[in-house]
Amino acid sequence: AILVMTSFIAFSIAATWLTVLDMERRARIRTGSALKAVAATTQFLLRGWLIDEIHHLERWASDTDFKKAVTHLVGTRRDRRMLLASPALRDLQESYDLKEKRPGEQGFVVVAPDFMTIASDREQDVGRPCAIADHHPALMGKAFAGKSVFIPSLRGVESEETVSAHDMFIAIPVDDNFGNVLAVLVMRVDPFKEFSRLCQLGRIGESGES
């Protein structure tokens, strides 16, 4: 009887242990699937946000008055005082002030083909070499080739420009009426203001579902 009881207890312990292991395995599978779903949802939302933001900026960059002001500044001598005194700079700043602001937007710069900043919502940037172009020349090169691009932050980069360590950028080509790229419009974006909201939309809920 003692042998039977011992065998029964051993069997019960083994069965319980196997059940616990199976429960843990199933929990890991469910958690992994939920995390994959969250990652996929967040990636989808971020891609949609980026496409929408690019289209919004492309509409601004295609405005006739915007192009006229940029054309004037591109042709202005690279003298900081002359650029700051240009009516075209004030026209762009006023246009930015009046345009619809999107969540996370921190300001803009317009970069000439020589990588000089010829316009900005912040005058301290005007007439200086663009740090964004200096540290991401390949991506800026794509923008000057006519492609709208997303540019990562300048983390760890010291710059005279008013750029924070976590700012990211969207670069939009500004072309003339013949399709030639005159300059590149770069919008500074604070990812914590918009990306955090999008990530919250893709998070796991209290039920464990995304």
VEXTIPA-756739 format. One record per atom (N, C-alpha, C): residue in three letters; x, y, z. Coordinates in pm, whole numbers, padded with zeros to 5 digits, always signed. Example, Ala and Ser with C-alpha at 12.3 -4.5 7.8 and 13.67 -1.06 7.14 Angstrom:
ALA+01319-00569+00780 ALA+01230-00450+00780 ALA+01320-00330+00780 SER+01285-00225+00708 SER+01367-00106+00714 SER+01290+00003+00787 
This chain:
ALA+00083-00120+00000 ALA+00000+00000+00000 ALA+00087+00126+00000 ILE+00198+00117+00077 ILE+00288+00234+00082 ILE+00349+00257-00055 LEU+00383+00148-00124 LEU+00442+00160-00257 LEU+00344+00222-00355 VAL+00219+00178-00346 VAL+00115+00234-00435 VAL+00095+00382-00407 MET+00090+00415-00277 MET+00070+00557-00241 MET+00188+00641-00287 THR+00310+00591-00271 THR+00429+00665-00314 THR+00428+00687-00465 SER+00392+00581-00538 SER+00386+00591-00684 SER+00280+00693-00726 PHE+00167+00691-00655 PHE+00059+00785-00689 PHE+00105+00930-00665 ILE+00170+00952-00551 ILE+00218+01088-00520 ILE+00320+01134-00622 ALA+00412+01044-00660 ALA+00516+01077-00759 ALA+00451+01111-00894 PHE+00351+01029-00930 PHE+00281+01055-01057 PHE+00210+01190-01055 SER+00146+01220-00941 SER+00073+01346-00928 SER+00168+01466-00938 ILE+00284+01454-00872 ILE+00383+01562-00877 ILE+00433+01582-01020 ALA+00463+01472-01087 ALA+00513+01480-01225 ALA+00407+01542-01317 ALA+00282+01498-01300 ALA+00174+01551-01384 ALA+00155+01701-01360 THR+00162+01740-01231 THR+00147+01882-01199 THR+00261+01963-01258 TRP+00382+01911-01247 TRP+00499+01980-01301 TRP+00488+01997-01452 LEU+00446+01891-01521 LEU+00429+01898-01666 LEU+00319+01996-01704 THR+00215+02000-01623 THR+00105+02094-01650 THR+00152+02238-01635 VAL+00231+02263-01530 VAL+00286+02397-01509 VAL+00376+02437-01625 LEU+00462+02344-01669 LEU+00550+02373-01783 LEU+00470+02405-01908 ASP+00363+02327-01930 ASP+00279+02352-02048 ASP+00210+02487-02038 MET+00164+02525-01919 MET+00100+02656-01900 MET+00199+02769-01927 GLU+00323+02751-01879 GLU+00425+02852-01904 GLU+00455+02866-02053 ARG+00462+02751-02121 ARG+00489+02753-02265 ARG+00376+02824-02340 ARG+00254+02794-02304 ARG+00139+02858-02369 ARG+00136+03009-02340 ALA+00172+03046-02216 ALA+00175+03188-02180 ALA+00279+03263-02261 ARG+00398+03201-02278 ARG+00502+03264-02359 ARG+00459+03281-02504 ILE+00389+03181-02556 ILE+00341+03190-02694 ILE+00239+03302-02708 ARG+00145+03310-02611 ARG+00044+03417-02617 ARG+00108+03554-02605 THR+00204+03565-02512 THR+00271+03694-02493 THR+00350+03733-02617 GLY+00421+03635-02675 GLY+00497+03663-02796 GLY+00408+03707-02910 SER+00293+03641-02925 SER+00199+03678-03031 SER+00144+03818-03008 ALA+00114+03851-02881 ALA+00061+03984-02850 ALA+00164+04092-02879 LEU+00291+04064-02841 LEU+00397+04163-02866 LEU+00420+04183-03015 LYS+00414+04074-03093 LYS+00427+04086-03237 LYS+00315+04169-03296 ALA+00193+04148-03244 ALA+00078+04225-03293 ALA+00094+04373-03260 VAL+00144+04402-03138 VAL+00166+04541-03098 VAL+00272+04606-03187 ALA+00382+04533-03211 ALA+00489+04587-03295 ALA+00439+04614-03436 ALA+00360+04522-03490 ALA+00308+04539-03626 ALA+00212+04657-03634 THR+00126+04670-03532 THR+00031+04781-03529 THR+00102+04914-03518 THR+00202+04920-03427 THR+00277+05045-03409 THR+00351+05083-03537 GLN+00414+04985-03601 GLN+00486+05011-03726 GLN+00390+05062-03833 PHE+00272+05004-03840 PHE+00172+05048-03937 PHE+00129+05192-03911 LEU+00106+05226-03783 LEU+00065+05361-03747 LEU+00176+05462-03777 LEU+00300+05427-03746 LEU+00412+05518-03771 LEU+00431+05541-03921 ARG+00416+05436-03998 ARG+00430+05450-04144 ARG+00319+05541-04198 GLY+00198+05522-04147 GLY+00087+05608-04191 GLY+00108+05752-04151 TRP+00160+05773-04029 TRP+00188+05910-03984 TRP+00291+05976-04074 LEU+00399+05903-04107 LEU+00506+05959-04188 LEU+00456+05996-04328 ILE+00378+05907-04388 ILE+00324+05936-04521 ILE+00235+06059-04518 ASP+00151+06069-04415 ASP+00060+06183-04403 ASP+00138+06312-04382 GLU+00244+06306-04299 GLU+00324+06425-04273 GLU+00399+06470-04399 ILE+00451+06375-04474 ILE+00521+06407-04598 ILE+00426+06475-04697 HIS+00306+06422-04711 HIS+00209+06482-04803 HIS+00172+06624-04759 HIS+00159+06642-04628 HIS+00126+06774-04574 HIS+00237+06876-04608 LEU+00363+06835-04590 LEU+00475+06925-04617 LEU+00494+06946-04767 GLU+00468+06844-04846 GLU+00479+06858-04991 GLU+00379+06961-05044 ARG+00261+06963-04985 ARG+00162+07065-05026 ARG+00212+07204-04993 TRP+00274+07219-04877 TRP+00327+07351-04840 TRP+00442+07390-04933 ALA+00530+07296-04962 ALA+00646+07324-05045 ALA+00609+07351-05191 SER+00490+07305-05232 SER+00447+07326-05371 SER+00370+07457-05390 ASP+00346+07530-05280 ASP+00274+07657-05289 ASP+00355+07758-05373 THR+00286+07830-05460 THR+00353+07923-05551 THR+00433+08029-05477 ASP+00373+08088-05374 ASP+00443+08192-05298 ASP+00562+08135-05222 PHE+00547+08012-05174 PHE+00659+07946-05105 PHE+00776+07929-05201 LYS+00748+07879-05319 LYS+00854+07858-05418 LYS+00919+07990-05459 LYS+00838+08094-05472 LYS+00891+08225-05511 LYS+00989+08276-05406 ALA+00953+08262-05278 ALA+01041+08308-05170 ALA+01170+08226-05167 VAL+01159+08096-05185 VAL+01277+08009-05184 VAL+01369+08043-05302 THR+01310+08067-05418 THR+01388+08103-05536 THR+01468+08230-05511 HIS+01406+08327-05447 HIS+01475+08453-05417 HIS+01590+08430-05319 LEU+01568+08348-05217 LEU+01673+08324-05117 LEU+01788+08243-05174 VAL+01757+08148-05262 VAL+01864+08069-05325 VAL+01955+08161-05406 GLY+01898+08264-05467 GLY+01976+08357-05547 GLY+02042+08468-05467 THR+02016+08472-05336 THR+02075+08575-05250 THR+02217+08535-05210 ARG+02307+08630-05208 ARG+02445+08602-05167 ARG+02447+08545-05025 ARG+02536+08450-05002 ARG+02541+08382-04872 ARG+02603+08472-04766 ASP+02537+08582-04742 ASP+02576+08676-04639 ASP+02464+08674-04535 ARG+02500+08645-04411 ARG+02399+08628-04306 ARG+02311+08751-04293 ARG+02369+08869-04297 ARG+02291+08991-04281 ARG+02195+09012-04398 MET+02241+08979-04519 MET+02155+08994-04636 MET+02038+08895-04631 LEU+02066+08774-04589 LEU+01959+08674-04579 LEU+01857+08714-04473 LEU+01905+08760-04359 LEU+01814+08801-04252 LEU+01729+08922-04290 ALA+01785+09008-04376 ALA+01713+09130-04416 ALA+01619+09105-04533 SER+01622+08985-04589 SER+01543+08957-04709 SER+01393+08949-04678 PRO+01310+09017-04756 PRO+01165+09003-04739 PRO+01118+08860-04763 ALA+01192+08787-04845 ALA+01154+08648-04873 ALA+01161+08562-04746 LEU+01257+08589-04660 LEU+01266+08516-04534 LEU+01144+08543-04448 ARG+01105+08669-04439 ARG+00987+08704-04359 ARG+00861+08640-04418 ASP+00856+08632-04553 ASP+00740+08568-04617 ASP+00730+08421-04577 LEU+00843+08351-04574 LEU+00841+08210-04535 LEU+00805+08193-04388 GLN+00858+08279-04303 GLN+00827+08271-04160 GLN+00679+08297-04135 GLU+00623+08395-04206 GLU+00480+08424-04192 GLU+00395+08309-04246 SER+00441+08249-04356 SER+00370+08134-04412 SER+00369+08018-04313 TYR+00481+07997-04245 TYR+00489+07890-04145 TYR+00397+07921-04027 ASP+00394+08046-03985 ASP+00308+08083-03873 ASP+00160+08061-03905 LEU+00124+08079-04032 LEU-00016+08070-04072 LEU-00059+07928-04109 LYS+00037+07844-04144 LYS+00000+07710-04191 LYS-00048+07623-04075 GLU-00121+07518-04110 GLU-00168+07424-04010 GLU-00050+07353-03945 LYS-00042+07358-03813 LYS+00067+07290-03742 LYS+00026+07146-03712 ARG+00120+07057-03731 ARG+00096+06916-03702 ARG+00161+06880-03568 PRO+00105+06780-03497 PRO+00163+06740-03368 PRO+00311+06703-03382 GLY+00393+06756-03296 GLY+00534+06724-03297 GLY+00621+06818-03378 GLU+00561+06903-03463 GLU+00642+06994-03542 GLU+00713+07096-03452 GLN+00843+07113-03477 GLN+00924+07202-03394 GLN+00980+07321-03470 GLY+00957+07327-03600 GLY+01011+07437-03679 GLY+01072+07385-03808 PHE+01112+07479-03893 PHE+01163+07439-04024 PHE+01294+07509-04057 VAL+01366+07452-04153 VAL+01478+07519-04217 VAL+01468+07490-04366 VAL+01521+07583-04446 VAL+01533+07561-04590 VAL+01682+07558-04621 VAL+01727+07450-04685 VAL+01868+07428-04710 VAL+01896+07442-04860 ALA+01994+07524-04895 ALA+02034+07542-05034 ALA+02122+07427-05079 PRO+02146+07412-05212 PRO+02231+07304-05262 PRO+02373+07304-05205 ASP+02421+07419-05158 ASP+02554+07424-05096 ASP+02549+07389-04947 PHE+02433+07337-04902 PHE+02411+07293-04764 PHE+02412+07409-04664 MET+02386+07529-04711 MET+02371+07644-04621 MET+02224+07663-04588 THR+02196+07699-04465 THR+02059+07728-04423 THR+02023+07869-04468 ILE+01928+07879-04561 ILE+01892+08011-04615 ILE+01761+08063-04556 ALA+01691+07978-04482 ALA+01567+08023-04416 ALA+01538+07932-04297 SER+01472+07987-04197 SER+01433+07911-04079 SER+01331+07992-04001 ASP+01251+07923-03920 ASP+01160+07995-03830 ASP+01240+08060-03717 ARG+01365+08016-03697 ARG+01451+08072-03593 ARG+01570+08138-03660 GLU+01582+08267-03642 GLU+01680+08344-03718 GLU+01824+08307-03687 GLN+01850+08247-03570 GLN+01988+08210-03537 GLN+02042+08100-03628 ASP+01953+08028-03698 ASP+01997+07924-03789 ASP+02037+07977-03926 VAL+01984+08093-03963 VAL+01999+08146-04099 VAL+02144+08186-04127 GLY+02191+08149-04246 GLY+02325+08187-04288 GLY+02435+08099-04232 ARG+02397+07983-04177 ARG+02496+07891-04120 ARG+02493+07759-04197 PRO+02604+07685-04196 PRO+02603+07550-04255 PRO+02501+07462-04183 CYS+02432+07380-04255 CYS+02328+07295-04197 CYS+02390+07169-04138 ALA+02377+07153-04006 ALA+02434+07035-03938 ALA+02365+06907-03983 ILE+02239+06916-04018 ILE+02165+06798-04064 ILE+02229+06744-04192 ALA+02258+06837-04284 ALA+02322+06797-04411 ALA+02464+06749-04388 ASP+02531+06807-04290 ASP+02670+06769-04262 ASP+02680+06627-04209 HIS+02583+06584-04127 HIS+02590+06454-04063 HIS+02505+06348-04133 HIS+02418+06388-04223 HIS+02340+06291-04300 HIS+02344+06331-04448 PRO+02466+06339-04506 PRO+02477+06387-04645 PRO+02408+06295-04745 ALA+02408+06164-04721 ALA+02346+06072-04816 ALA+02195+06093-04821 LEU+02133+06109-04704 LEU+01988+06131-04700 LEU+01951+06267-04759 MET+02030+06367-04727 MET+02003+06499-04786 MET+02027+06494-04937 GLY+02123+06413-04979 GLY+02147+06397-05122 GLY+02025+06340-05193 LYS+01957+06245-05126 LYS+01834+06190-05184 LYS+01726+06298-05196 ALA+01718+06385-05095 ALA+01621+06494-05100 ALA+01651+06589-05215 PHE+01779+06621-05233 PHE+01817+06709-05344 PHE+01800+06638-05480 ALA+01791+06506-05478 ALA+01765+06431-05601 ALA+01615+06420-05629 GLY+01533+06479-05540 GLY+01390+06482-05564 GLY+01306+06386-05484 LYS+01364+06325-05377 LYS+01290+06227-05298 LYS+01268+06278-05156 SER+01145+06270-05107 SER+01117+06308-04969 SER+01169+06197-04877 VAL+01240+06235-04770 VAL+01304+06135-04685 VAL+01286+06168-04537 PHE+01295+06064-04456 PHE+01294+06076-04310 PHE+01439+06068-04262 ILE+01478+06160-04174 ILE+01618+06168-04128 ILE+01622+06148-03976 PRO+01706+06058-03926 PRO+01713+06035-03781 PRO+01777+06151-03707 SER+01778+06140-03577 SER+01825+06249-03491 SER+01975+06270-03503 LEU+02021+06383-03448 LEU+02163+06415-03444 LEU+02218+06392-03303 ARG+02175+06283-03243 ARG+02215+06254-03104 ARG+02367+06255-03090 GLY+02414+06330-02991 GLY+02556+06338-02965 GLY+02630+06438-03051 VAL+02556+06512-03137 VAL+02619+06609-03226 VAL+02605+06749-03168 GLU+02718+06819-03157 GLU+02714+06958-03113 GLU+02693+07047-03234 SER+02597+07137-03224 SER+02562+07221-03338 SER+02518+07358-03291 GLU+02545+07459-03376 GLU+02497+07593-03346 GLU+02349+07607-03379 GLU+02296+07512-03454 GLU+02155+07516-03487 GLU+02072+07482-03365 THR+01948+07530-03366 THR+01858+07505-03254 THR+01793+07368-03272 VAL+01871+07264-03252 VAL+01825+07126-03270 VAL+01851+07051-03142 SER+01748+06986-03087 SER+01767+06909-02965 SER+01817+06769-03001 ALA+01865+06698-02899 ALA+01928+06568-02923 ALA+01830+06466-02978 HIS+01701+06480-02949 HIS+01606+06379-02994 HIS+01520+06425-03112 ASP+01542+06546-03163 ASP+01469+06591-03282 ASP+01500+06500-03401 MET+01398+06469-03478 MET+01415+06400-03604 MET+01366+06493-03714 PHE+01382+06452-03840 PHE+01359+06547-03948 PHE+01291+06481-04068 ILE+01212+06560-04137 ILE+01153+06518-04264 ILE+01199+06618-04369 ALA+01265+06568-04473 ALA+01321+06654-04576 ALA+01238+06642-04704 ILE+01197+06757-04757 ILE+01110+06764-04874 ILE+01178+06847-04983 PRO+01194+06796-05104 PRO+01252+06877-05211 PRO+01159+06990-05253 VAL+01216+07106-05279 VAL+01140+07221-05330 VAL+01187+07244-05473 ASP+01098+07223-05568 ASP+01141+07236-05708 ASP+01078+07358-05774 ASP+01135+07394-05890 ASP+01078+07505-05967 ASP+00968+07451-06057 ASN+00919+07533-06147 ASN+00809+07491-06233 ASN+00851+07390-06339 PHE+00982+07364-06349 PHE+01033+07269-06448 PHE+01083+07139-06384 GLY+01059+07124-06253 GLY+01098+07002-06185 GLY+01240+07000-06133 ASN+01312+07110-06145 ASN+01448+07118-06093 ASN+01444+07152-05943 VAL+01521+07079-05864 VAL+01520+07101-05719 VAL+01598+07227-05685 LEU+01530+07324-05624 LEU+01592+07451-05586 LEU+01660+07440-05449 ALA+01594+07373-05357 ALA+01640+07364-05219 ALA+01565+07250-05151 VAL+01591+07231-05024 VAL+01522+07126-04947 VAL+01460+07188-04822 LEU+01332+07163-04804 LEU+01262+07204-04683 LEU+01278+07093-04581 VAL+01326+07128-04462 VAL+01343+07029-04355 VAL+01258+07070-04235 MET+01170+06981-04194 MET+01087+07006-04076 MET+01144+06931-03957 ARG+01167+07003-03847 ARG+01209+06937-03723 ARG+01088+06876-03655 VAL+01102+06753-03609 VAL+00992+06681-03545 VAL+01039+06626-03411 ASP+00960+06651-03307 ASP+00987+06592-03176 ASP+00914+06459-03167 PRO+00985+06347-03171 PRO+00918+06216-03174 PRO+00839+06186-03049 PHE+00876+06244-02935 PHE+00807+06213-02811 PHE+00665+06268-02810 LYS+00640+06372-02889 LYS+00507+06433-02889 LYS+00407+06357-02975 GLU+00453+06299-03084 GLU+00363+06228-03173 GLU+00385+06077-03169 PHE+00511+06033-03168 PHE+00538+05890-03170 PHE+00482+05823-03044 SER+00492+05890-02931 SER+00444+05830-02806 SER+00294+05805-02813 ARG+00221+05899-02874 ARG+00077+05882-02888 ARG+00046+05763-02978 LEU+00120+05748-03087 LEU+00098+05638-03178 LEU+00133+05504-03113 CYS+00241+05502-03036 CYS+00278+05380-02966 CYS+00173+05340-02863 GLN+00111+05441-02800 GLN+00005+05412-02703 GLN-00113+05346-02772 LEU-00142+05385-02897 LEU-00252+05327-02971 LEU-00227+05180-03002 GLY-00100+05142-03008 GLY-00066+05003-03043 GLY-00029+04918-02924 ARG-00050+04968-02801 ARG-00004+04895-02682 ARG-00097+04779-02649 ILE-00050+04693-02559 ILE-00132+04582-02509 ILE-00230+04638-02405 GLY-00355+04601-02417 GLY-00456+04649-02323 GLY-00458+04569-02194 GLU-00548+04604-02105 GLU-00555+04536-01976 GLU-00589+04389-01993 SER-00662+04356-02101 SER-00699+04217-02124 SER-00587+04134-02183 GLY-00474+04205-02219 GLY-00363+04135-02282 GLY-00371+04140-02433 GLU-00479+04201-02487 GLU-00495+04211-02631 GLU-00452+04348-02677 SER-00405+04356-02804 SER-00359+04484-02858 SER-00476+04565-02911 
